[in-house]
């Protein structure tokens, strides 16, 4: 018959194994994963900040020349554009300062929609989708077809 101390040690070791197994299944990696219907609720990690800033600058320049007044106002809130897209397909994740920044947006959802519509005009594609994220990285508008 095992002693009381041996039973306690066995219980502690078993509990430690359960905790270790539980934490091993958790991941600290922040990779954007779509939910069951393909929506990415949080802005993906920016693996190439220089390129995403360049994408945003090119977008803002295009909107300044071709966009509506509402699109021009909203495009100024675009900080970075992540993702990969080409002439046929792709996904764009648009980081903005909506709900933050120096001047709060009077109509945050309207600004997000204007940005998505401007992006759709800028990058005409057969199967592309743009998602707009607020300053905290939360989705405001997802899977807008462009």
N, C-alpha and C positions, 0 to 999 in steps of 0.2 A: 504494500500500500504506500503510495507516495506521501511525502510529508506536506504540510500546509505551505511551507516555503517553496517547495518544488511546484506545487499547483499554481501558486501566485506567479512564479517565474515563467511557467508555461503560458499562463494567461496573458502576461505582459508581452511575451514574445509573439504570441498569436495576434494580439491587438496591434503590435508594431508592424507585423507582416500585412495586416489588413490596411493599415494607414499607408504603408509604403506602396502597396498595389493600387490604392485609390489615387494617390498623387502621381504615380507613374502614368496613369491614364489621362491625367490633365496635361494640357499643353500651355506653355506661356507664349507660344508663337502666335502672332496676330495676323494670320492670313485671312483675307476676305473669302468667305464661303457663302454662296447663295443659299437661301432657305429653300423650302420645298417648291416654291413657285419661281425661283430664280432671282429673288430680290436680295441685294447686298445691303443690309441695314446700316453697317458702319463703313466709313471710308477705308479702303484698303491701304496697306502700308505703301509709302512712296519710296520705291527702291532706286529711283533716279530723279532726285529733286531738280537737278539742272534741266533735264528734259521736260519735266512736268511744268516748270516755270516758263520754259521756252514755249511749250504748247499753249499755255495761258496767254502769254504775250502775243503770239500769232493770232489767237482767237480774238482777243480784245482789239487788236489792230484791224482785223477783218470786220468786226462788228462796228467799229468806229466809222468805217467806210461804207458798209452796206446795211447795217441794222436799223431798226426803227428807234424812235426816241426812247421807248421803254427798254428795249434790248441794250441800247448804249448805256443807259443808266445802270441796268443790272449787271452788265458785263464788267463794269469797274469793280465789282465785288469778287470776281473770279481770281483766285490766288494760284491754283495749280490745276492741271488736267492730266490725270493718270489714265493708264489703260493702253490698249492696243486696238487700232482700227485701221482699215484700209478702204479701198473703193467698194468692197462687197460686204464686209461684216466687221463686227468688233464691239467692244464695250468701252465707254468713256466714263470716268468717275471724276466729277467736277467739284473741287474743293473751293469753298467760298468763305467770305467773312459774314454771311447772313447770320443774324442773331448775335452779332458781336461787331467788332470793328469800331472805327471812329464815329460813324454815323449809323445808327440802327435803321434797318429797312422798315419803311412804313407798312409795306405789304410783303412780308417774307415769302409767302407762297407764290405771290404774283412775280416776285423777282426770280424765284427758282424756275418758274414756268417760262419766263422770258429768256432766261439763260438756256434752258433746254431747247426752246424753239430756235434761238439764234444758233446754237450748236448744230441743230438739224439742218439749218440753211447752209451753214459753213461746211459741214461734212455730209454730203448727200450719199447715202449708202442703201443697199438693199436690205440688210439685216442687222443694222447697228442699233445700239441702245445707249442712251446717256442717262446717268443718275447724278443728281445734284445734292451736295452735302453742306450742312451748315458749319459754322466755325468750330463746333465741337465734334465734327465728323459723323453726325447723325443724318440719316437719309431724310431729305425733304421731298424729293421727287425721284422715283425710280423707274428704270426701264422705259424711258421716253424714246420711242422709235425715231431714228434719224436716217 
